[in-house]
Amino acid sequence: MTIQQTQADPRALILRYRTFLNGLIWLTVAVSSLTFLEPSPYDFLLLLLCATWFFSGFRVHRAIVPAALFYFLHILAGYFALVPYFSDVDSATYYYYSIYMLIALIVFSILFSEDTDRRTDMLLQGYVMAAFAASIFAIIGYFDIWGTAEKFAPAGRAMGPFKDPNVYGSFIIPAHLYLLRRLLAGASKSFGGALLAVAQLLTILLGLLLTFSRGSWAATIFATVMMVAMMFATTRSGGERRRILLVFWIMVGLAGAGLAVALSSEQISDMFTKRSTVAQDYDSGETGRFGNQRRSIPMLVDLPNGMGPLVFRKYFGIEPHNSYVSAFANFGWLGGFAFILWVGSSCFVGFRLCATDSPYQGKAQVLFPPVFVYFLQALQIDIDHWRFVYLVLGALWGLEAARQKWAARQAPRRALAAIASR
């Protein structure tokens, strides 16, 4: 055997490495719905993903600095708020988990800024697998098949492999939008592929209905309209616009027909009527969710360092159910304002990605609407430790870094074209 034969081809090694890393991204996302296990398989795979990616070397693009900086300031402020409660296990655990969320956000932002098209494809395909599997568990549990209601649908509300039906309902939004966009854009080239996408989409929507989560219902509707409007506004072809409208209304009709069939069940109809009320008993009143939030504001004005991580519930008996109030209560004024800046900068980047013509516009129109509605949901629920928020948001910032690098490559060509046109 010659020396040349024994030497590995560097290009082949790079290809195998990228294939393994991208496959690991898919697998990590595909198991992300298994949150009833603690620590979850997602957490272990994320550590493996970080190690695999880290030792290959990486570059940090300036585009992701705002996301990392604002959330780092949020976490830094949390340290000072935690100092009086270091011995409180719940407070310390909450804070350390917030650090974990920061690390995940930074890792995903950098990870998706390289090989962006392929890696976001892996993300979205894995996400569909996770959401579809979670919806199967949710539906099976709701109808108590094989005695699974206690595990997957307690209290008559489907939650699948999650611990909360509200979290499950919001988790599936990116998968719903990805499948819908593929249908609207005609990305499924075969009839069989389109039929599979429709079947997956309707299964996910049935699981969403059975959560009886008002917030998730509203978020899904808002995100869907937002994505379709963005697609319609940024599509130049009249034929593509007509297809978008036609397929969208067909899917609305199918979803409406499915809803009518589901509501023919007395069990589903009764719970739907009960849960579709705008305000529940636990929302209203001086000691309800919104009453506690109002009563906490004067206290927070007088507490620059906040109440401390998870101390809000010691005053009011329950969590704030508002991530913005939580940010100020848990991490003080600096932490609260840093959180708001993080949200604001993410929304600015998301809208710009969706409106700017670039190779990443289509994927941004799938990823940003869920992020935007999560930030809206944060007004009535605590989203600050939802793993998938940081996954999707990290991918969005990665897209922005990729867009800026693409724009930098286009700048000389545009300059030459401008000179030639004179």
Buried (B, 14 or more C-beta within 10 A) or exposed (E): EEEEEEEEEEEEEEEEEBEEBBEBBBBBBBBBBBBBEEEBBBBEBBEEBBEBBEEEEEEEBEBBBBBBBBBBBBBBBBBBBBEEBEEBEEBBEBBEEBEBBBEBBBBBBBBBBBBBEBBBBBBBBBBBBBBBBBBBBBBBBBBEEEEBBEBBBEEBBBBBBBEBBBBBBBBBBBBBBBBBBBBBBEBBEEEEEBEEBBEBBBBBBBBBBBBBBBBBBBBBEBBBEBBBBBBBEBBEEEEBBEBBEEBBEEBEEBBEEBBEEBBEEEEBEEBBEEBEEEEEEEBEEEEBBBBBBEEBEEBBEEBEBBBBBBBBBEEBEEBBBBBBBBBBBBBBBBBBBBBBBBBEBBBEBBBBBBBBEBEBBBBBBBBBBBBBBBBBBBBBBBBBBBBBBBBBBBBBBBBBBBBBBEEEEEEEEEEEEEEEEE
